[in-house]
């Protein structure tokens, strides 16, 4: 289970430091684009995916 640790206009982040990987899942929306990023809590080993509404 990941708990909400950050939220604001067009963004949200969830963390679970006890999980092996990912420990952090973050979403950022900018217009018709959504970027999802997974990483360790410190931001290392980050991988991102970009989704665009068509």
PyMOL Python script that loads the backbone (N, CA, C, O; Angstrom):
from pymol import cmd

cmd.read_pdbstr("""\
ATOM      1  N   UNK A   1       0.843  -1.164   0.000  1.00  0.00           N
ATOM      2  CA  UNK A   1       0.000   0.000   0.000  1.00  0.00           C
ATOM      3  C   UNK A   1       0.900   1.243   0.000  1.00  0.00           C
ATOM      4  O   UNK A   1       1.880   1.309   0.741  1.00  0.00           O
ATOM      5  N   UNK A   2       0.559   2.207  -0.827  1.00  0.00           N
ATOM      6  CA  UNK A   2       1.296   3.456  -0.930  1.00  0.00           C
ATOM      7  C   UNK A   2       0.415   4.581  -0.406  1.00  0.00           C
ATOM      8  O   UNK A   2      -0.756   4.682  -0.772  1.00  0.00           O
ATOM      9  N   UNK A   3       0.979   5.426   0.451  1.00  0.00           N
ATOM     10  CA  UNK A   3       0.176   6.526   0.999  1.00  0.00           C
ATOM     11  C   UNK A   3       0.490   7.819   0.265  1.00  0.00           C
ATOM     12  O   UNK A   3       1.614   8.026  -0.194  1.00  0.00           O
ATOM     13  N   UNK A   4      -0.500   8.681   0.157  1.00  0.00           N
ATOM     14  CA  UNK A   4      -0.343   9.980  -0.472  1.00  0.00           C
ATOM     15  C   UNK A   4       0.581  10.838   0.380  1.00  0.00           C
ATOM     16  O   UNK A   4       0.303  11.052   1.560  1.00  0.00           O
ATOM     17  N   UNK A   5       1.680  11.335  -0.196  1.00  0.00           N
ATOM     18  CA  UNK A   5       2.628  12.159   0.559  1.00  0.00           C
ATOM     19  C   UNK A   5       2.739  13.569   0.000  1.00  0.00           C
ATOM     20  O   UNK A   5       3.308  14.450   0.643  1.00  0.00           O
ATOM     21  N   UNK A   6       2.201  13.786  -1.189  1.00  0.00           N
ATOM     22  CA  UNK A   6       2.302  15.102  -1.812  1.00  0.00           C
ATOM     23  C   UNK A   6       1.165  15.242  -2.814  1.00  0.00           C
ATOM     24  O   UNK A   6       0.883  14.318  -3.577  1.00  0.00           O
ATOM     25  N   UNK A   7       0.514  16.399  -2.808  1.00  0.00           N
ATOM     26  CA  UNK A   7      -0.514  16.642  -3.813  1.00  0.00           C
ATOM     27  C   UNK A   7      -0.643  18.137  -4.039  1.00  0.00           C
ATOM     28  O   UNK A   7      -0.336  18.950  -3.167  1.00  0.00           O
ATOM     29  N   UNK A   8      -1.092  18.466  -5.198  1.00  0.00           N
ATOM     30  CA  UNK A   8      -1.274  19.853  -5.569  1.00  0.00           C
ATOM     31  C   UNK A   8      -1.967  19.901  -6.910  1.00  0.00           C
ATOM     32  O   UNK A   8      -2.423  18.877  -7.419  1.00  0.00           O
ATOM     33  N   UNK A   9      -2.045  21.073  -7.476  1.00  0.00           N
ATOM     34  CA  UNK A   9      -2.706  21.240  -8.764  1.00  0.00           C
ATOM     35  C   UNK A   9      -1.987  20.412  -9.824  1.00  0.00           C
ATOM     36  O   UNK A   9      -0.858  20.721 -10.206  1.00  0.00           O
ATOM     37  N   UNK A  10      -2.646  19.368 -10.292  1.00  0.00           N
ATOM     38  CA  UNK A  10      -2.103  18.560 -11.368  1.00  0.00           C
ATOM     39  C   UNK A  10      -0.992  17.606 -10.986  1.00  0.00           C
ATOM     40  O   UNK A  10      -0.280  17.115 -11.863  1.00  0.00           O
ATOM     41  N   UNK A  11      -0.821  17.326  -9.694  1.00  0.00           N
ATOM     42  CA  UNK A  11       0.250  16.399  -9.322  1.00  0.00           C
ATOM     43  C   UNK A  11      -0.108  15.651  -8.041  1.00  0.00           C
ATOM     44  O   UNK A  11      -0.867  16.136  -7.203  1.00  0.00           O
ATOM     45  N   UNK A  12       0.464  14.451  -7.919  1.00  0.00           N
ATOM     46  CA  UNK A  12       0.277  13.639  -6.713  1.00  0.00           C
ATOM     47  C   UNK A  12       1.439  12.656  -6.617  1.00  0.00           C
ATOM     48  O   UNK A  12       1.946  12.180  -7.632  1.00  0.00           O
ATOM     49  N   UNK A  13       1.855  12.357  -5.387  1.00  0.00           N
ATOM     50  CA  UNK A  13       2.935  11.392  -5.169  1.00  0.00           C
ATOM     51  C   UNK A  13       2.555  10.487  -4.008  1.00  0.00           C
ATOM     52  O   UNK A  13       1.952  10.917  -3.025  1.00  0.00           O
ATOM     53  N   UNK A  14       2.925   9.223  -4.154  1.00  0.00           N
ATOM     54  CA  UNK A  14       2.621   8.191  -3.172  1.00  0.00           C
ATOM     55  C   UNK A  14       3.913   7.469  -2.811  1.00  0.00           C
ATOM     56  O   UNK A  14       4.758   7.250  -3.678  1.00  0.00           O
ATOM     57  N   UNK A  15       4.078   7.094  -1.537  1.00  0.00           N
ATOM     58  CA  UNK A  15       5.305   6.424  -1.105  1.00  0.00           C
ATOM     59  C   UNK A  15       5.028   5.249  -0.192  1.00  0.00           C
ATOM     60  O   UNK A  15       4.029   5.199   0.526  1.00  0.00           O
ATOM     61  N   UNK A  16       5.967   4.292  -0.249  1.00  0.00           N
ATOM     62  CA  UNK A  16       6.015   3.174   0.686  1.00  0.00           C
ATOM     63  C   UNK A  16       7.486   2.774   0.775  1.00  0.00           C
ATOM     64  O   UNK A  16       7.970   2.012  -0.061  1.00  0.00           O
ATOM     65  N   UNK A  17       8.199   3.280   1.778  1.00  0.00           N
ATOM     66  CA  UNK A  17       9.633   3.039   1.942  1.00  0.00           C
ATOM     67  C   UNK A  17       9.946   1.578   2.264  1.00  0.00           C
ATOM     68  O   UNK A  17      11.086   1.143   2.104  1.00  0.00           O
ATOM     69  N   UNK A  18       8.952   0.820   2.715  1.00  0.00           N
ATOM     70  CA  UNK A  18       9.171  -0.595   3.031  1.00  0.00           C
ATOM     71  C   UNK A  18       9.106  -1.486   1.793  1.00  0.00           C
ATOM     72  O   UNK A  18       9.482  -2.656   1.854  1.00  0.00           O
ATOM     73  N   UNK A  19       8.641  -0.952   0.687  1.00  0.00           N
ATOM     74  CA  UNK A  19       8.528  -1.712  -0.557  1.00  0.00           C
ATOM     75  C   UNK A  19       9.898  -1.755  -1.230  1.00  0.00           C
ATOM     76  O   UNK A  19      10.676  -0.811  -1.096  1.00  0.00           O
ATOM     77  N   UNK A  20      10.204  -2.831  -1.949  1.00  0.00           N
ATOM     78  CA  UNK A  20      11.525  -2.935  -2.576  1.00  0.00           C
ATOM     79  C   UNK A  20      11.672  -1.962  -3.747  1.00  0.00           C
ATOM     80  O   UNK A  20      12.589  -1.140  -3.741  1.00  0.00           O
ATOM     81  N   UNK A  21      10.800  -2.033  -4.741  1.00  0.00           N
ATOM     82  CA  UNK A  21      10.826  -1.111  -5.878  1.00  0.00           C
ATOM     83  C   UNK A  21       9.515  -1.247  -6.611  1.00  0.00           C
ATOM     84  O   UNK A  21       9.091  -2.371  -6.883  1.00  0.00           O
ATOM     85  N   UNK A  22       8.874  -0.190  -6.932  1.00  0.00           N
ATOM     86  CA  UNK A  22       9.230   1.178  -6.605  1.00  0.00           C
ATOM     87  C   UNK A  22       8.830   1.511  -5.171  1.00  0.00           C
ATOM     88  O   UNK A  22       8.007   0.825  -4.564  1.00  0.00           O
ATOM     89  N   UNK A  23       9.422   2.563  -4.648  1.00  0.00           N
ATOM     90  CA  UNK A  23       9.043   3.061  -3.324  1.00  0.00           C
ATOM     91  C   UNK A  23       8.239   4.355  -3.451  1.00  0.00           C
ATOM     92  O   UNK A  23       7.537   4.759  -2.524  1.00  0.00           O
ATOM     93  N   UNK A  24       8.353   4.993  -4.608  1.00  0.00           N
ATOM     94  CA  UNK A  24       7.649   6.256  -4.847  1.00  0.00           C
ATOM     95  C   UNK A  24       7.015   6.199  -6.235  1.00  0.00           C
ATOM     96  O   UNK A  24       7.647   5.775  -7.203  1.00  0.00           O
ATOM     97  N   UNK A  25       5.759   6.630  -6.316  1.00  0.00           N
ATOM     98  CA  UNK A  25       5.041   6.730  -7.575  1.00  0.00           C
ATOM     99  C   UNK A  25       4.497   8.153  -7.654  1.00  0.00           C
ATOM    100  O   UNK A  25       3.762   8.598  -6.772  1.00  0.00           O
ATOM    101  N   UNK A  26       4.864   8.855  -8.712  1.00  0.00           N
ATOM    102  CA  UNK A  26       4.444  10.251  -8.843  1.00  0.00           C
ATOM    103  C   UNK A  26       3.764  10.473 -10.187  1.00  0.00           C
ATOM    104  O   UNK A  26       4.161   9.906 -11.205  1.00  0.00           O
ATOM    105  N   UNK A  27       2.745  11.297 -10.167  1.00  0.00           N
ATOM    106  CA  UNK A  27       2.010  11.654 -11.371  1.00  0.00           C
ATOM    107  C   UNK A  27       1.999  13.177 -11.497  1.00  0.00           C
ATOM    108  O   UNK A  27       1.759  13.892 -10.524  1.00  0.00           O
ATOM    109  N   UNK A  28       2.260  13.657 -12.708  1.00  0.00           N
ATOM    110  CA  UNK A  28       2.198  15.093 -12.982  1.00  0.00           C
ATOM    111  C   UNK A  28       1.386  15.279 -14.256  1.00  0.00           C
ATOM    112  O   UNK A  28       1.678  14.670 -15.285  1.00  0.00           O
ATOM    113  N   UNK A  29       0.364  16.125 -14.178  1.00  0.00           N
ATOM    114  CA  UNK A  29      -0.463  16.409 -15.347  1.00  0.00           C
ATOM    115  C   UNK A  29      -0.188  17.827 -15.803  1.00  0.00           C
ATOM    116  O   UNK A  29      -0.178  18.764 -15.005  1.00  0.00           O
ATOM    117  N   UNK A  30       0.037  17.968 -17.110  1.00  0.00           N
ATOM    118  CA  UNK A  30       0.265  19.284 -17.717  1.00  0.00           C
ATOM    119  C   UNK A  30      -0.568  19.326 -18.990  1.00  0.00           C
ATOM    120  O   UNK A  30      -0.149  18.811 -20.026  1.00  0.00           O
ATOM    121  N   UNK A  31      -1.744  19.937 -18.915  1.00  0.00           N
ATOM    122  CA  UNK A  31      -2.647  19.958 -20.064  1.00  0.00           C
ATOM    123  C   UNK A  31      -3.097  18.558 -20.412  1.00  0.00           C
ATOM    124  O   UNK A  31      -3.675  17.859 -19.579  1.00  0.00           O
ATOM    125  N   UNK A  32      -2.834  18.144 -21.643  1.00  0.00           N
ATOM    126  CA  UNK A  32      -3.229  16.814 -22.108  1.00  0.00           C
ATOM    127  C   UNK A  32      -2.143  15.771 -21.898  1.00  0.00           C
ATOM    128  O   UNK A  32      -2.236  14.669 -22.440  1.00  0.00           O
ATOM    129  N   UNK A  33      -1.121  16.095 -21.125  1.00  0.00           N
ATOM    130  CA  UNK A  33      -0.003  15.180 -20.898  1.00  0.00           C
ATOM    131  C   UNK A  33       0.045  14.746 -19.439  1.00  0.00           C
ATOM    132  O   UNK A  33      -0.044  15.576 -18.533  1.00  0.00           O
ATOM    133  N   UNK A  34       0.185  13.448 -19.217  1.00  0.00           N
ATOM    134  CA  UNK A  34       0.353  12.888 -17.877  1.00  0.00           C
ATOM    135  C   UNK A  34       1.698  12.168 -17.848  1.00  0.00           C
ATOM    136  O   UNK A  34       1.962  11.300 -18.680  1.00  0.00           O
ATOM    137  N   UNK A  35       2.539  12.527 -16.893  1.00  0.00           N
ATOM    138  CA  UNK A  35       3.826  11.860 -16.710  1.00  0.00           C
ATOM    139  C   UNK A  35       3.765  11.062 -15.413  1.00  0.00           C
ATOM    140  O   UNK A  35       3.472  11.605 -14.348  1.00  0.00           O
ATOM    141  N   UNK A  36       4.045   9.768 -15.519  1.00  0.00           N
ATOM    142  CA  UNK A  36       4.090   8.883 -14.360  1.00  0.00           C
ATOM    143  C   UNK A  36       5.543   8.485 -14.135  1.00  0.00           C
ATOM    144  O   UNK A  36       6.224   8.060 -15.069  1.00  0.00           O
ATOM    145  N   UNK A  37       6.019   8.620 -12.903  1.00  0.00           N
ATOM    146  CA  UNK A  37       7.407   8.300 -12.580  1.00  0.00           C
ATOM    147  C   UNK A  37       7.448   7.387 -11.375  1.00  0.00           C
ATOM    148  O   UNK A  37       6.782   7.638 -10.371  1.00  0.00           O
ATOM    149  N   UNK A  38       8.242   6.312 -11.477  1.00  0.00           N
ATOM    150  CA  UNK A  38       8.490   5.440 -10.336  1.00  0.00           C
ATOM    151  C   UNK A  38       9.957   5.567  -9.964  1.00  0.00           C
ATOM    152  O   UNK A  38      10.802   5.807 -10.827  1.00  0.00           O
ATOM    153  N   UNK A  39      10.264   5.407  -8.679  1.00  0.00           N
ATOM    154  CA  UNK A  39      11.648   5.537  -8.212  1.00  0.00           C
ATOM    155  C   UNK A  39      11.762   5.002  -6.796  1.00  0.00           C
ATOM    156  O   UNK A  39      10.780   4.561  -6.199  1.00  0.00           O
ATOM    157  N   UNK A  40      12.983   5.049  -6.267  1.00  0.00           N
ATOM    158  CA  UNK A  40      13.177   4.844  -4.843  1.00  0.00           C
ATOM    159  C   UNK A  40      12.775   6.132  -4.147  1.00  0.00           C
ATOM    160  O   UNK A  40      12.606   7.153  -4.814  1.00  0.00           O
ATOM    161  N   UNK A  41      12.616   6.121  -2.829  1.00  0.00           N
ATOM    162  CA  UNK A  41      12.177   7.303  -2.090  1.00  0.00           C
ATOM    163  C   UNK A  41      13.114   8.490  -2.325  1.00  0.00           C
ATOM    164  O   UNK A  41      12.657   9.632  -2.378  1.00  0.00           O
ATOM    165  N   UNK A  42      14.413   8.233  -2.466  1.00  0.00           N
ATOM    166  CA  UNK A  42      15.370   9.330  -2.661  1.00  0.00           C
ATOM    167  C   UNK A  42      15.420   9.838  -4.095  1.00  0.00           C
ATOM    168  O   UNK A  42      16.201  10.738  -4.406  1.00  0.00           O
ATOM    169  N   UNK A  43      14.595   9.270  -4.973  1.00  0.00           N
ATOM    170  CA  UNK A  43      14.544   9.713  -6.362  1.00  0.00           C
ATOM    171  C   UNK A  43      15.467   8.949  -7.300  1.00  0.00           C
ATOM    172  O   UNK A  43      15.423   9.155  -8.513  1.00  0.00           O
ATOM    173  N   UNK A  44      16.294   8.076  -6.758  1.00  0.00           N
ATOM    174  CA  UNK A  44      17.202   7.313  -7.612  1.00  0.00           C
ATOM    175  C   UNK A  44      16.448   6.189  -8.326  1.00  0.00           C
ATOM    176  O   UNK A  44      15.343   5.818  -7.932  1.00  0.00           O
ATOM    177  N   UNK A  45      17.059   5.663  -9.370  1.00  0.00           N
ATOM    178  CA  UNK A  45      16.489   4.594 -10.198  1.00  0.00           C
ATOM    179  C   UNK A  45      15.133   4.975 -10.791  1.00  0.00           C
ATOM    180  O   UNK A  45      14.232   4.144 -10.901  1.00  0.00           O
ATOM    181  N   UNK A  46      15.008   6.243 -11.170  1.00  0.00           N
ATOM    182  CA  UNK A  46      13.738   6.749 -11.704  1.00  0.00           C
ATOM    183  C   UNK A  46      13.500   6.260 -13.130  1.00  0.00           C
ATOM    184  O   UNK A  46      14.416   6.185 -13.949  1.00  0.00           O
ATOM    185  N   UNK A  47      12.233   5.931 -13.396  1.00  0.00           N
ATOM    186  CA  UNK A  47      11.766   5.585 -14.740  1.00  0.00           C
ATOM    187  C   UNK A  47      10.455   6.323 -14.952  1.00  0.00           C
ATOM    188  O   UNK A  47       9.592   6.341 -14.075  1.00  0.00           O
ATOM    189  N   UNK A  48      10.312   6.930 -16.119  1.00  0.00           N
ATOM    190  CA  UNK A  48       9.107   7.718 -16.399  1.00  0.00           C
ATOM    191  C   UNK A  48       8.425   7.264 -17.677  1.00  0.00           C
ATOM    192  O   UNK A  48       9.058   6.741 -18.595  1.00  0.00           O
ATOM    193  N   UNK A  49       7.122   7.476 -17.712  1.00  0.00           N
ATOM    194  CA  UNK A  49       6.298   7.227 -18.891  1.00  0.00           C
ATOM    195  C   UNK A  49       5.461   8.467 -19.121  1.00  0.00           C
ATOM    196  O   UNK A  49       4.948   9.074 -18.181  1.00  0.00           O
ATOM    197  N   UNK A  50       5.331   8.834 -20.384  1.00  0.00           N
ATOM    198  CA  UNK A  50       4.539  10.013 -20.745  1.00  0.00           C
ATOM    199  C   UNK A  50       3.334   9.548 -21.562  1.00  0.00           C
ATOM    200  O   UNK A  50       3.470   8.807 -22.536  1.00  0.00           O
ATOM    201  N   UNK A  51       2.169   9.995 -21.148  1.00  0.00           N
ATOM    202  CA  UNK A  51       0.916   9.669 -21.828  1.00  0.00           C
ATOM    203  C   UNK A  51       0.293  10.955 -22.314  1.00  0.00           C
ATOM    204  O   UNK A  51       0.198  11.931 -21.570  1.00  0.00           O
ATOM    205  N   UNK A  52      -0.135  10.956 -23.574  1.00  0.00           N
ATOM    206  CA  UNK A  52      -0.795  12.146 -24.143  1.00  0.00           C
ATOM    207  C   UNK A  52      -2.199  11.776 -24.598  1.00  0.00           C
ATOM    208  O   UNK A  52      -2.416  10.755 -25.252  1.00  0.00           O
ATOM    209  N   UNK A  53      -3.138  12.628 -24.237  1.00  0.00           N
ATOM    210  CA  UNK A  53      -4.528  12.426 -24.673  1.00  0.00           C
ATOM    211  C   UNK A  53      -4.607  12.728 -26.161  1.00  0.00           C
ATOM    212  O   UNK A  53      -4.026  13.700 -26.644  1.00  0.00           O
ATOM    213  N   UNK A  54      -5.329  11.891 -26.872  1.00  0.00           N
ATOM    214  CA  UNK A  54      -5.489  12.114 -28.328  1.00  0.00           C
ATOM    215  C   UNK A  54      -6.901  12.472 -28.651  1.00  0.00           C
ATOM    216  O   UNK A  54      -7.230  12.696 -29.816  1.00  0.00           O
TER     217      UNK A  54
END
""", "prot")
cmd.dss("prot")
cmd.show_as("cartoon", "prot")
cmd.util.cbc("prot")
cmd.orient("prot")
